[in-house]
Amino acid sequence: MKIVVIGGTGLIGSKVVERLRKRGHEVVPAAPSSGVNALTGEGLDEAMEGADVLVDVSNSPSFEDQAALDFFDTSGRNLAAAEKKAGVKHHVALSVVGTGRPAFAASGYIRAKMAQEKLIRAAGVPYTIVHSTQFFEFLNGIAGDSGQGKMIHLSTGLMQPIASDDVADALTDYALGAAVNGTVEIAGPEKAPLAELVQRFLTAIGDPRKVVADPKAPYFGAVLERDTLLPGDGARLGVQNFQAWFGRSTFASRGAAA
Ligand SMILES: NC(=O)c1ccc[n+]([C@@H]2O[C@H](COP(=O)([O-])OP(=O)(O)OC[C@H]3O[C@@H](n4cnc5c(N)ncnc54)[C@H](OP(=O)(O)O)[C@@H]3O)[C@@H](O)[C@H]2O)c1
């Protein structure tokens, strides 16, 4: 099959491209750095010609509310138009577990992902929306986003992070399977409070900052309930827990053992 991976140069995209190629498919990694821009439409029709499947793992360069909404709304419309023209038979998109839950709607980024999902459902192309929990790699981003001096106030909501390798394995299987015309969930094998996981990560990399567990601390604009970030029953679970992921990650060489 010919498979176009929008965002095919990113963290998840590059791993999906590699896996699909190993399984013998013709894969086009599509991103601005490879001459395909889902926002402006540049190179989209050419990349999509003869494609059977489109996997969208692109991300907005900015997480600011309006910028993220503009990104997912405009790119979503461009992708729908291009894939209909090319006769794409399956649209696979990566989104976030909890998108659609009321507590999460206070986050502008999540509202942008909701807009992306709405366009996919309305496009008329068979689809699979993959809701993932936070990537272990993103713990660094959460800490970076929340630092104030040496104390970081973070939510006590539970999270069940997943390794990017497990995300890529799942997306590869969904891309090669039949469209479910709905949402599936993927998550890591273990859950713990967000504040505790970020503290564990900071300690592992030797970062001296301390996390203050604070039930009211917003997470990307949203005050989380205990289970806002958790998948429901029946989610596909990754195999790597924190320790397994950390040991293989590029962070391992920077700090003490997990
Ligand atoms: N982080 C998490 O914990 C988490 C959890 C659940 C779901 N997700 C979802 O996972 C997805 C992928 O995340 P990631 O961390 O792999 O992203 P990433 O590493 O930041 O990669 C983003 C990709 O999007 C591409 N891109 C940017 N602007 C584009 C445009 N105008 N047209 C086409 N491609 C464009 C980038 O291309 P260049 O290389 O050219 O810049 C890059 O390939 C996101 O949609 C996110 O919502 C993330």
The ligand as an SDF file (V2000), in Angstrom:
LIG
                    3D

 48 52  0  0  0  0  0  0  0  0999 V2000
    2.7900   14.6590   23.5150 N   0  0  0  0  0  0  0  0  0  0  0  0
    1.8870   13.8340   24.0080 C   0  0  0  0  0  0  0  0  0  0  0  0
    2.0110   13.3680   25.1520 O   0  0  0  0  0  0  0  0  0  0  0  0
    0.6980   13.4470   23.1430 C   0  0  0  0  0  0  0  0  0  0  0  0
   -0.3020   12.6260   23.6950 C   0  0  0  0  0  0  0  0  0  0  0  0
   -1.3570   12.2100   22.8840 C   0  0  0  0  0  0  0  0  0  0  0  0
   -1.4220   12.6390   21.5540 C   0  0  0  0  0  0  0  0  0  0  0  0
   -0.4490   13.4540   21.0480 N   0  0  0  0  0  0  0  0  0  0  0  0
   -0.5160   13.8630   19.6350 C   0  0  0  0  0  0  0  0  0  0  0  0
    0.5690   13.2800   18.9360 O   0  0  0  0  0  0  0  0  0  0  0  0
    0.7650   13.9950   17.7160 C   0  0  0  0  0  0  0  0  0  0  0  0
    2.2350   13.9610   17.3230 C   0  0  0  0  0  0  0  0  0  0  0  0
    3.0440   14.4620   18.3400 O   0  0  0  0  0  0  0  0  0  0  0  0
    4.6450   14.4330   18.2430 P   0  0  0  0  0  0  0  0  0  0  0  0
    5.1490   14.6840   19.6220 O   0  0  0  0  0  0  0  0  0  0  0  0
    5.1080   13.2380   17.4800 O   0  0  0  0  0  0  0  0  0  0  0  0
    4.8930   15.7340   17.3560 O   0  0  0  0  0  0  0  0  0  0  0  0
    6.2980   16.3990   16.9440 P   0  0  0  0  0  0  0  0  0  0  0  0
    7.4520   15.5300   17.3010 O   0  0  0  0  0  0  0  0  0  0  0  0
    6.2770   17.8080   17.4360 O   0  0  0  0  0  0  0  0  0  0  0  0
    6.2070   16.4110   15.3520 O   0  0  0  0  0  0  0  0  0  0  0  0
    5.2970   17.2580   14.7020 C   0  0  0  0  0  0  0  0  0  0  0  0
    5.3220   16.9170   13.2330 C   0  0  0  0  0  0  0  0  0  0  0  0
    4.3400   17.7770   12.5980 O   0  0  0  0  0  0  0  0  0  0  0  0
    4.9490   18.3270   11.4510 C   0  0  0  0  0  0  0  0  0  0  0  0
    4.3140   19.5650   11.0610 N   0  0  0  0  0  0  0  0  0  0  0  0
    4.3750   20.7850   11.6740 C   0  0  0  0  0  0  0  0  0  0  0  0
    3.7140   21.7060   10.9270 N   0  0  0  0  0  0  0  0  0  0  0  0
    3.2200   21.0440    9.8450 C   0  0  0  0  0  0  0  0  0  0  0  0
    2.4880   21.4460    8.6990 C   0  0  0  0  0  0  0  0  0  0  0  0
    2.1290   22.7240    8.5090 N   0  0  0  0  0  0  0  0  0  0  0  0
    2.1770   20.5170    7.7610 N   0  0  0  0  0  0  0  0  0  0  0  0
    2.5750   19.2070    7.9160 C   0  0  0  0  0  0  0  0  0  0  0  0
    3.2650   18.7730    8.9720 N   0  0  0  0  0  0  0  0  0  0  0  0
    3.5890   19.6880    9.9280 C   0  0  0  0  0  0  0  0  0  0  0  0
    6.4170   18.5230   11.8350 C   0  0  0  0  0  0  0  0  0  0  0  0
    7.2000   18.6950   10.6560 O   0  0  0  0  0  0  0  0  0  0  0  0
    8.6650   19.4050   10.6560 P   0  0  0  0  0  0  0  0  0  0  0  0
    9.6220   18.3270   11.0370 O   0  0  0  0  0  0  0  0  0  0  0  0
    8.8650   19.8620    9.2400 O   0  0  0  0  0  0  0  0  0  0  0  0
    8.5870   20.5360   11.6330 O   0  0  0  0  0  0  0  0  0  0  0  0
    6.6710   17.1910   12.5450 C   0  0  0  0  0  0  0  0  0  0  0  0
    6.9030   16.1690   11.5900 O   0  0  0  0  0  0  0  0  0  0  0  0
    0.1300   15.3730   17.9420 C   0  0  0  0  0  0  0  0  0  0  0  0
   -0.9720   15.5230   17.0670 O   0  0  0  0  0  0  0  0  0  0  0  0
   -0.3590   15.3530   19.3920 C   0  0  0  0  0  0  0  0  0  0  0  0
   -1.6000   16.0130   19.5680 O   0  0  0  0  0  0  0  0  0  0  0  0
    0.5960   13.8630   21.8190 C   0  0  0  0  0  0  0  0  0  0  0  0
  1  2  1  0
  2  3  2  0
  2  4  1  0
  4  5  1  0
  4 48  2  0
  5  6  2  0
  6  7  1  0
  7  8  2  0
  8  9  1  0
  8 48  1  0
  9 10  1  0
  9 46  1  0
 10 11  1  0
 11 12  1  0
 11 44  1  0
 12 13  1  0
 13 14  1  0
 14 15  2  0
 14 16  1  0
 14 17  1  0
 17 18  1  0
 18 19  2  0
 18 20  1  0
 18 21  1  0
 21 22  1  0
 22 23  1  0
 23 24  1  0
 23 42  1  0
 24 25  1  0
 25 26  1  0
 25 36  1  0
 26 27  1  0
 26 35  1  0
 27 28  2  0
 28 29  1  0
 29 30  1  0
 29 35  2  0
 30 31  1  0
 30 32  2  0
 32 33  1  0
 33 34  2  0
 34 35  1  0
 36 37  1  0
 36 42  1  0
 37 38  1  0
 38 39  2  0
 38 40  1  0
 38 41  1  0
 42 43  1  0
 44 45  1  0
 44 46  1  0
 46 47  1  0
M  CHG  2   8   1  16  -1
M  END
$$$$
